[in-house]
Amino acid sequence: MQKRSLEISCYVCGAGAFGVFFRWLQDQMAFDDAGLAERSVFNYLVPLVILASALLFNRFIEQARSEKLYIPTDFCQALKNEGKLFAIARWACGLVMALGGVVLIATSETDQDAELLLVLALLAIASGLSYPLVLGSANDKYGKLRHPALACLGTTLPIVLYALWLIICYKQNALNSVIWSYLIEMMAIITAMMAFFRAAGFAYGAVKTWQSFFTIMMGVMMCVMALADDRYMGMHIIMLGAAMQLLLYEWLMIMNMQKKAVKPKVEKPSEDGFERLR
C-alpha cells in the first residue's frame, strides 16, 4: 500500500498546488487598488478547482471500494506508523505547527485581538507537541491504545484551535463586505476543523472511515490553498503544519487499508443432501 499512499498523496498535494496558484492569481488580479472585488474569471476558476478536487478524491474512494478495500476502525490498526521515518515525519509535522504558534506570539503583540491570537498560538503549540505523541501511541506492541483519554485530548486540541480561529476570522471580517477576501480562509478553517474532527473519531471509537478519508484529503487541499492569502506568518506556518498533519493521517489510512475476505460460494445442495463449498 506504500505505492498507493504515495500516488494519492501526490494527487492531493497537486490539487492543493493548483488551488494555491489560482487563489494567488485571484488575489493579484481580481481585486482593485481599494481591495474591492472585480469581475474576474478566477472567481469561477477557484470554486471549480475545489469542486474538481472533491470529485477526484471521491473517485479514489470509489476505486478503493471496488477493490474490496476498507479502512480499519480501530485506532492502532488504522494509524499504525512504525519505524524511524514515520517517527521523524510525525515529529516534523508537530513541530512545524508548534513553531507557528511561537512565531505568532512574537508577531501579534500589537494586534487588536492579541489576547485571542495568544490563545490560538498556545493551542497551536499544544496541538503540535501532542500530535507525535498521539500517533506514536498507535504503535503499541499489543495493538491496543493504552491511554485513550490522552489520545482523545490530543486529537481534540486542533479542533478547538480551528474553532477559535473561525471565531477570530469572523470577528475580523464582521464588517467586511468583500466576501472573496476572506471566503477561502474561512472555508479552509472549517474544512480543517472537520478533518481533525473526523480524525479524532479513531481515538473516540466513533469513526466513519470513508467520510473521514474524504474530509482529511479536502482538509489538506484547502489548507494549502489558503496559504495564498495574507495573514500573520505564524498563522501561515500553523496552516502549513495542519496540512502536513492531515497529509500524514491520509498516508497512514491508505497504508493500513485491508482487503475484505471473500466469502466462499455455496453451491446448491447435492443429491446426497450435503452442501459443497468452492
C-alpha positions as CSV (number, residue, x, y, z in Angstrom):
1,M,0.0,0.0,0.0
2,Q,3.0,2.3,0.2
3,K,2.8,2.9,-3.6
4,R,-0.9,3.8,-3.4
5,S,-0.2,6.1,-0.4
6,L,2.5,7.9,-2.4
7,E,0.3,8.2,-5.5
8,I,-2.8,9.5,-3.8
9,S,-0.7,11.9,-1.6
10,C,0.8,13.3,-4.8
11,Y,-2.6,13.9,-6.2
12,V,-3.8,15.6,-3.0
13,C,-0.7,17.8,-2.9
14,G,-1.1,18.6,-6.6
15,A,-4.7,19.6,-6.1
16,G,-3.5,21.9,-3.3
17,A,-0.8,23.4,-5.6
18,F,-3.4,24.1,-8.3
19,G,-5.6,25.6,-5.6
20,V,-3.0,27.9,-4.1
21,F,-1.9,29.0,-7.6
22,F,-5.4,30.0,-8.8
23,R,-6.1,31.6,-5.4
24,W,-2.9,33.7,-5.7
25,L,-3.9,34.8,-9.2
26,Q,-7.3,35.7,-7.9
27,D,-5.7,37.8,-5.1
28,Q,-3.5,39.5,-7.7
29,M,-6.0,40.1,-10.5
30,A,-9.5,40.1,-9.1
31,F,-9.2,43.0,-6.7
32,D,-8.7,46.7,-7.4
33,D,-6.4,49.0,-5.5
34,A,-9.0,49.7,-2.9
35,G,-9.3,46.0,-2.1
36,L,-12.8,45.6,-3.8
37,A,-13.6,42.5,-5.8
38,E,-13.9,42.9,-9.6
39,R,-15.4,40.7,-12.2
40,S,-12.8,38.1,-13.0
41,V,-12.6,34.6,-14.5
42,F,-10.8,33.5,-11.3
43,N,-14.0,34.0,-9.3
44,Y,-15.2,31.0,-11.3
45,L,-12.0,29.0,-11.6
46,V,-11.3,28.9,-7.8
47,P,-14.6,27.2,-7.0
48,L,-14.1,24.9,-10.0
49,V,-10.7,23.8,-8.6
50,I,-12.3,23.0,-5.3
51,L,-15.1,21.1,-6.9
52,A,-12.8,19.1,-9.2
53,S,-10.6,18.2,-6.2
54,A,-13.7,16.9,-4.4
55,L,-14.7,14.8,-7.4
56,L,-11.2,13.4,-7.7
57,F,-11.0,12.4,-4.1
58,N,-14.4,10.8,-4.3
59,R,-13.1,8.8,-7.2
60,F,-10.2,7.4,-5.1
61,I,-12.8,6.2,-2.5
62,E,-14.9,4.6,-5.2
63,Q,-11.9,2.8,-6.6
64,A,-10.8,1.5,-3.2
65,R,-14.3,0.2,-2.5
66,S,-14.4,-1.5,-5.9
67,E,-11.3,-3.4,-4.9
68,K,-12.9,-4.5,-1.7
69,L,-10.6,-2.4,0.5
70,Y,-11.6,-0.9,3.8
71,I,-10.0,1.3,6.5
72,P,-10.0,-0.4,9.9
73,T,-12.0,1.5,12.6
74,D,-9.5,0.6,15.4
75,F,-7.1,3.4,16.2
76,C,-4.0,1.3,16.3
77,Q,-4.8,-0.6,13.1
78,A,-5.8,2.4,11.1
79,L,-2.9,4.7,12.1
80,K,0.0,2.3,12.8
81,N,3.2,4.0,11.8
82,E,6.2,2.1,13.0
83,G,9.8,2.9,12.0
84,K,12.2,5.8,12.2
85,L,11.0,7.5,9.1
86,F,7.5,7.8,10.5
87,A,8.8,8.9,13.8
88,I,10.7,11.7,12.0
89,A,7.6,12.6,10.0
90,R,5.2,12.8,12.9
91,W,7.6,15.0,14.9
92,A,8.3,17.2,11.9
93,C,4.6,17.8,11.4
94,G,4.0,18.5,15.1
95,L,7.0,20.8,15.4
96,V,6.0,22.9,12.4
97,M,2.6,23.7,13.9
98,A,4.3,24.4,17.3
99,L,6.8,26.7,15.6
100,G,3.9,28.6,14.0
101,G,2.4,29.2,17.5
102,V,5.8,30.6,18.7
103,V,6.1,32.9,15.7
104,L,2.5,34.1,16.1
105,I,3.2,35.0,19.8
106,A,6.2,37.0,18.7
107,T,4.5,38.9,15.9
108,S,0.9,39.6,17.1
109,E,1.5,41.5,20.3
110,T,0.1,44.8,19.0
111,D,-2.9,43.3,17.2
112,Q,-6.3,44.4,18.5
113,D,-7.2,40.8,19.0
114,A,-3.9,40.0,20.7
115,E,-5.5,38.0,23.5
116,L,-7.4,35.7,21.2
117,L,-4.3,35.3,19.0
118,L,-2.3,34.4,22.1
119,V,-4.7,31.6,23.0
120,L,-4.7,30.5,19.3
121,A,-0.9,30.3,19.4
122,L,-0.8,28.4,22.7
123,L,-3.4,25.9,21.3
124,A,-1.1,25.5,18.2
125,I,1.9,24.7,20.4
126,A,-0.1,22.2,22.4
127,S,-1.6,20.6,19.3
128,G,1.8,20.4,17.6
129,L,3.5,18.8,20.6
130,S,0.7,16.3,21.3
131,Y,0.5,15.2,17.6
132,P,3.6,12.9,17.5
133,L,2.6,11.5,20.9
134,V,-0.9,10.6,19.8
135,L,0.4,9.0,16.6
136,G,3.1,7.2,18.5
137,S,0.6,5.6,20.8
138,A,-0.8,3.7,17.8
139,N,2.4,1.6,17.7
140,D,1.7,-0.3,20.9
141,K,3.2,-3.8,20.7
142,Y,-0.1,-5.3,21.8
143,G,-2.1,-3.4,19.3
144,K,-4.1,-1.7,21.9
145,L,-4.5,2.0,22.8
146,R,-3.1,2.2,26.3
147,H,-4.2,5.8,27.2
148,P,-7.4,6.5,25.2
149,A,-8.2,9.6,27.4
150,L,-4.9,11.2,26.4
151,A,-5.4,10.3,22.8
152,C,-8.9,11.9,22.8
153,L,-7.4,15.0,24.4
154,G,-4.6,15.2,21.9
155,T,-7.0,14.8,18.9
156,T,-9.4,17.4,20.3
157,L,-6.9,20.2,20.7
158,P,-6.7,21.0,16.9
159,I,-10.5,21.0,16.7
160,V,-10.6,23.7,19.4
161,L,-7.7,25.5,17.7
162,Y,-9.7,25.8,14.4
163,A,-12.9,26.6,16.2
164,L,-11.2,29.6,17.8
165,W,-9.6,30.6,14.5
166,L,-13.1,30.6,12.9
167,I,-14.3,33.0,15.7
168,I,-11.2,35.2,15.1
169,C,-11.8,35.2,11.3
170,Y,-15.5,36.1,11.7
171,K,-14.6,38.8,14.2
172,Q,-12.0,40.4,11.9
173,N,-14.3,40.3,8.9
174,A,-17.6,41.1,10.5
175,L,-17.8,44.5,8.7
176,N,-16.0,43.3,5.5
177,S,-18.4,43.3,2.6
178,V,-15.9,41.8,0.2
179,I,-16.7,38.1,0.7
180,W,-14.0,36.9,-1.7
181,S,-11.3,38.5,0.5
182,Y,-12.0,36.0,3.4
183,L,-14.1,33.2,1.9
184,I,-11.3,30.8,1.1
185,E,-9.7,31.3,4.5
186,M,-13.0,30.6,6.2
187,M,-13.6,27.5,4.1
188,A,-10.1,26.2,4.9
189,I,-10.7,26.7,8.6
190,I,-14.0,24.9,8.6
191,T,-12.7,22.1,6.4
192,A,-9.6,21.7,8.6
193,M,-11.7,21.7,11.7
194,M,-14.0,19.0,10.3
195,A,-11.0,17.0,9.1
196,F,-9.4,16.9,12.6
197,F,-12.9,16.1,14.0
198,R,-13.1,13.1,11.7
199,A,-9.6,12.0,12.6
200,A,-10.5,12.3,16.3
201,G,-13.2,9.7,15.7
202,F,-10.5,7.0,15.7
203,A,-9.5,7.9,19.2
204,Y,-13.1,8.2,20.4
205,G,-14.1,5.0,18.8
206,A,-16.8,6.7,16.7
207,V,-15.3,6.8,13.3
208,K,-16.9,6.8,9.8
209,T,-13.9,5.8,7.8
210,W,-14.7,6.9,4.2
211,Q,-16.1,10.2,5.3
212,S,-13.0,10.7,7.4
213,F,-10.8,9.8,4.5
214,F,-12.6,12.3,2.1
215,T,-12.7,15.1,4.6
216,I,-9.0,14.7,5.5
217,M,-8.0,14.9,1.8
218,M,-10.1,18.0,1.4
219,G,-8.5,19.5,4.6
220,V,-5.1,19.1,3.1
221,M,-6.1,20.7,-0.2
222,M,-7.9,23.7,1.4
223,C,-5.1,24.4,3.9
224,V,-2.6,24.5,1.1
225,M,-4.9,26.7,-1.0
226,A,-5.4,29.2,1.9
227,L,-1.6,29.8,2.0
228,A,-2.1,32.3,-0.8
229,D,-3.9,34.7,1.5
230,D,-2.4,37.5,3.5
231,R,-2.1,36.9,7.3
232,Y,0.5,36.7,10.1
233,M,3.5,34.5,9.2
234,G,2.8,32.4,12.3
235,M,-0.7,31.6,11.1
236,H,0.7,30.6,7.7
237,I,3.0,28.2,9.5
238,I,0.2,26.8,11.6
239,M,-1.9,26.3,8.4
240,L,1.1,24.5,6.8
241,G,1.6,22.3,9.9
242,A,-2.1,21.4,9.8
243,A,-1.8,20.4,6.1
244,M,1.2,18.2,6.9
245,Q,-0.5,16.5,9.8
246,L,-3.6,15.8,7.8
247,L,-1.5,14.5,4.9
248,L,0.3,12.1,7.3
249,Y,-3.1,10.9,8.6
250,E,-4.2,10.3,5.0
251,W,-1.0,8.4,4.2
252,L,-1.4,6.1,7.2
253,M,-5.0,5.4,6.4
254,I,-4.1,4.3,2.9
255,M,-1.1,2.3,4.0
256,N,-3.1,0.4,6.6
257,M,-6.1,-0.4,4.4
258,Q,-7.1,-4.0,4.4
259,K,-8.9,-6.2,1.9
260,K,-12.2,-7.8,2.7
261,A,-12.1,-11.6,2.8
262,V,-14.0,-13.2,0.0
263,K,-16.8,-15.4,1.3
264,P,-16.9,-18.9,-0.2
265,K,-19.8,-19.5,-2.6
266,V,-22.2,-22.2,-1.6
267,E,-23.4,-24.5,-4.3
268,K,-26.9,-25.9,-4.4
269,P,-27.5,-28.9,-2.2
270,S,-26.3,-32.1,-3.9
271,E,-28.3,-35.2,-4.2
272,D,-26.8,-36.7,-1.1
273,G,-28.1,-33.8,1.0
274,F,-24.7,-32.1,1.7
275,E,-23.7,-28.6,0.6
276,R,-20.4,-28.2,-1.1
277,L,-18.1,-25.1,-0.7
278,R,-16.0,-23.8,-3.6
